[in-house]
Amino acid sequence: MRPCCSGIRAVPRHCFPTPPHSSPQVTKSHMPIVTITLQAGRPAIELRSIMDAIHNATVSAFSVPESSRNQRLIEIAPDLYFKPDGRSKAFMTIEIASFPGRSDAAKAALYQQITENLRRSNAIDSKDVMILLHEPAYENWGINGQPATRFKPA
């Protein structure tokens, strides 16, 4: 933020580090919202490792800042968690809400990196990982009480 605006509550657009319409690509500041749902019963250290593996893949594939993290993990009691046939108790769903605009190649890299990171760090087989990417239109996001259309590429 520019020093001239440091005392202002509603920050003017010229204070944004990257102008909202400067690039047709989604900028690095747009961190997706990640929700991980899995069966309860894993130790906290394993849950953190799962979250880190997914975050690291998102940083790499979607070029978001390492420090920008918006994740939540939902554990469901085993008797209330129904999974597809052929999946183990390690089965999880990963839902990622993101602004639209990332390439098919970036999405494919994300899917591959998530499953590889989970396999390497937690020995979770790719058959136990289901990823769903949501790309709601900009007008369907509200950020800081304003529509996210201000981030939409021109």
C-alpha positions as CSV (number, residue, x, y, z in Angstrom):
1,M,0.0,0.0,0.0
2,R,1.2,3.5,-0.8
3,P,2.1,5.7,2.2
4,C,-0.4,8.3,1.0
5,C,-3.2,5.8,1.7
6,S,-2.1,4.1,4.9
7,G,-4.7,5.8,7.1
8,I,-7.7,5.2,4.8
9,R,-10.2,2.5,5.7
10,A,-11.4,1.9,2.1
11,V,-8.2,1.4,0.1
12,P,-8.3,3.1,-3.3
13,R,-7.5,1.0,-6.3
14,H,-4.2,2.7,-7.0
15,C,-2.9,1.1,-3.8
16,F,-3.3,-2.4,-5.1
17,P,0.2,-3.9,-5.9
18,T,-1.2,-5.3,-9.1
19,P,-3.9,-3.4,-11.0
20,P,-7.0,-5.6,-11.2
21,H,-7.2,-5.4,-15.0
22,S,-3.5,-5.5,-15.8
23,S,-3.4,-9.1,-17.1
24,P,-5.7,-11.5,-18.8
25,Q,-4.4,-14.2,-16.5
26,V,-5.4,-14.7,-12.9
27,T,-2.8,-12.9,-10.8
28,K,-0.7,-14.5,-8.1
29,S,-2.7,-12.9,-5.3
30,H,-5.8,-15.0,-6.0
31,M,-5.4,-17.9,-3.7
32,P,-8.1,-20.6,-4.1
33,I,-10.3,-21.8,-1.2
34,V,-9.5,-25.4,-0.5
35,T,-11.7,-27.8,1.5
36,I,-10.5,-31.2,2.4
37,T,-13.0,-33.8,3.6
38,L,-12.0,-37.1,5.0
39,Q,-12.8,-39.8,7.5
40,A,-12.0,-38.9,11.1
41,G,-9.3,-40.7,13.1
42,R,-6.0,-39.6,11.8
43,P,-3.3,-38.1,14.0
44,A,-3.0,-34.3,13.9
45,I,0.5,-34.5,12.4
46,E,-0.8,-36.5,9.5
47,L,-3.7,-34.0,8.9
48,R,-1.2,-31.2,8.8
49,S,1.0,-33.1,6.4
50,I,-2.0,-33.7,4.1
51,M,-2.8,-30.0,4.2
52,D,0.8,-29.1,3.5
53,A,1.0,-31.5,0.5
54,I,-2.1,-30.0,-1.0
55,H,-1.0,-26.4,-0.4
56,N,2.4,-27.0,-1.9
57,A,0.8,-28.4,-5.0
58,T,-1.5,-25.4,-5.3
59,V,1.4,-23.0,-4.9
60,S,3.4,-24.8,-7.6
61,A,0.7,-25.5,-10.2
62,F,-1.3,-22.3,-9.8
63,S,1.6,-19.9,-9.0
64,V,0.0,-18.5,-5.8
65,P,2.2,-17.1,-3.0
66,E,3.5,-19.6,-0.4
67,S,2.2,-17.3,2.3
68,S,-1.3,-17.1,0.9
69,R,-3.3,-20.1,2.3
70,N,-7.0,-20.5,2.6
71,Q,-7.7,-24.1,3.6
72,R,-10.1,-26.0,5.9
73,L,-10.2,-29.6,6.8
74,I,-13.4,-31.4,7.7
75,E,-13.3,-34.7,9.5
76,I,-16.4,-36.9,9.3
77,A,-17.1,-39.8,11.7
78,P,-16.5,-43.2,10.0
79,D,-20.1,-44.3,10.4
80,L,-21.3,-41.1,8.6
81,Y,-18.7,-41.1,5.8
82,F,-19.8,-43.1,2.8
83,K,-17.2,-43.5,0.0
84,P,-17.3,-45.1,-3.4
85,D,-16.7,-48.8,-3.7
86,G,-13.1,-49.8,-4.0
87,R,-11.8,-46.9,-1.9
88,S,-9.9,-47.3,1.4
89,K,-10.5,-45.5,4.7
90,A,-7.8,-43.0,3.4
91,F,-10.3,-41.7,0.8
92,M,-10.7,-38.0,0.7
93,T,-12.3,-35.3,-1.4
94,I,-10.5,-32.1,-2.2
95,E,-12.7,-29.2,-3.4
96,I,-11.0,-26.1,-4.7
97,A,-12.9,-22.9,-5.5
98,S,-10.9,-20.6,-7.7
99,F,-11.5,-17.7,-10.0
100,P,-11.9,-18.9,-13.6
101,G,-9.1,-18.5,-16.1
102,R,-6.5,-21.1,-15.4
103,S,-5.4,-23.3,-18.3
104,D,-6.2,-26.9,-18.7
105,A,-2.5,-27.6,-18.3
106,A,-2.3,-25.8,-15.0
107,K,-5.3,-27.8,-13.8
108,A,-3.8,-31.1,-14.9
109,A,-0.5,-30.2,-13.2
110,L,-2.5,-29.4,-10.0
111,Y,-4.3,-32.8,-10.0
112,Q,-1.0,-34.6,-10.7
113,Q,1.0,-32.7,-8.0
114,I,-1.7,-33.1,-5.3
115,T,-1.8,-36.9,-5.8
116,E,2.0,-37.2,-6.1
117,N,2.6,-35.1,-3.0
118,L,0.0,-37.1,-1.0
119,R,1.5,-40.4,-2.1
120,R,5.0,-39.2,-1.2
121,S,4.3,-37.6,2.1
122,N,1.4,-39.8,3.4
123,A,1.4,-43.0,1.3
124,I,-2.1,-42.2,0.0
125,D,-2.9,-43.9,-3.2
126,S,-4.2,-41.8,-6.0
127,K,-7.4,-43.9,-6.2
128,D,-8.2,-42.5,-2.7
129,V,-8.1,-38.9,-3.9
130,M,-11.0,-37.2,-5.6
131,I,-10.4,-33.5,-6.6
132,L,-13.2,-31.2,-7.7
133,L,-12.3,-27.8,-9.0
134,H,-15.1,-25.1,-8.9
135,E,-14.6,-22.0,-11.0
136,P,-17.5,-19.7,-10.0
137,A,-17.8,-16.6,-12.2
138,Y,-16.4,-13.4,-10.7
139,E,-19.8,-12.0,-10.0
140,N,-20.5,-15.0,-7.8
141,W,-17.7,-14.0,-5.4
142,G,-17.8,-11.4,-2.6
143,I,-14.5,-10.2,-1.3
144,N,-14.3,-7.6,1.5
145,G,-18.0,-6.8,0.9
146,Q,-17.5,-6.1,-2.8
147,P,-18.1,-8.2,-5.9
148,A,-14.9,-9.7,-7.2
149,T,-15.6,-8.4,-10.7
150,R,-13.0,-5.8,-10.0
151,F,-10.4,-8.7,-10.4
152,K,-11.9,-9.9,-13.7
153,P,-9.4,-9.5,-16.6
154,A,-10.4,-7.0,-19.2
